[in-house]
Every structure is written in C-alpha cells, then in structure tokens.
Amino acid sequence: MTNRAALPPIRRPAPSLALGIIGTGLLAVPMLAGSAACAVSELLGWRAGLSKGFSEARGLYLIITIATAVMGAAVALMFWPL
C-alpha cells in the first residue's frame, strides 16, 4: 500500500475547514472568559479560583457567565472573528 492509497486527498476542504474554525471558537470563548474573570477577580481582591464554589467566589462566576454570553453573542452575530 502506498502513501497515496492510505491517505486519499480531501475532495471538499471547505466544510472541514469551517468545522475546524467553529470548533476553535467554541474552545476559545470559555478560555478567554475564564482567564479574564480570574484577572478581574484578582485585580479587585475578590476570592478567585475555579476550585471554589459559587457561594465562595460569586463574582468570578458572574464574570465568567457575562463574558461567555457577550463573546458568544459577538461570535454568533459576527461582530468580530476569534
């Protein structure tokens, strides 16, 4: 078996490229929201850390929720690409 037979060329790269870009955006939004929330919580002197529960770090989780909603809406409405 040659390499060409083992790995046939992709005939339509556009759908797989689009799925890759969408998947990357879905991974990036929560990571950006989490890192921004930790930074803001530390800056304001709040209890921060994903190991803490909602009752202990309410501000952190509210920032994560708001940032995820805003960034998700921006990506869905195509205000800016990730």
DOVOSE-639096 format. One line per 10 residues: number of its first residue (from 0); for each residue z, y, x of C-alpha. Coordinates in steps of 0.5 Angstrom, whole numbers, plus 2048, in hexadecimal, padded with zeros to 3 digits. Example, Ala and Ser with C-alpha at 12.3 -4.5 7.8 and 13.67 -1.06 7.14 Angstrom:
2
0) 810,7F7,819  80E,7FE,81B
end
This chain:
82
0) 800,800,800  7FE,807,803  802,80D,802  7FD,810,7FD  7FE,80A,7F8  805,80A,7F9  805,812,7F7  800,814,7F3  7FE,81B,7F2  802,81F,7EC
10) 7FC,821,7E8  7FF,826,7E4  804,82A,7E8  806,830,7E3  80A,82C,7DF  80F,829,7E4  80F,830,7E8  811,833,7E1  817,82E,7E0  819,82F,7E7
20) 81A,836,7E6  81D,836,7E0  822,831,7E3  823,835,7E9  825,83B,7E4  82A,836,7E0  82D,835,7E6  82E,83C,7E9  830,83F,7E3  837,83C,7E3
30) 838,83C,7EA  837,843,7EA  83B,844,7E4  841,840,7E8  840,844,7EE  840,84B,7EB  846,849,7E7  84A,847,7ED  848,84D,7F1  84A,852,7EB
40) 851,84E,7EA  853,84E,7F1  851,856,7F1  855,857,7EB  85B,853,7ED  85B,84E,7E8  85C,847,7E8  856,843,7EA  853,83C,7EB  850,837,7E7
50) 856,832,7E8  85A,837,7E4  85A,836,7DC  857,83B,7D7  85E,83E,7D6  860,83F,7DD  859,842,7DF  856,845,7D9  853,84B,7DC  84F,846,7E1
60) 84C,842,7DB  84B,848,7D7  847,84B,7DC  843,844,7DD  841,844,7D6  83F,84B,7D5  83B,84B,7DC  838,844,7DA  836,847,7D3  833,84D,7D6
70) 82F,84A,7DB  82D,844,7D6  82A,849,7D1  827,84D,7D7  823,847,7D9  821,845,7D2  81F,84C,7D1  81B,84C,7D8  81E,853,7DA  81E,850,7E1
80) 81D,849,7E4  822,845,7E8
end
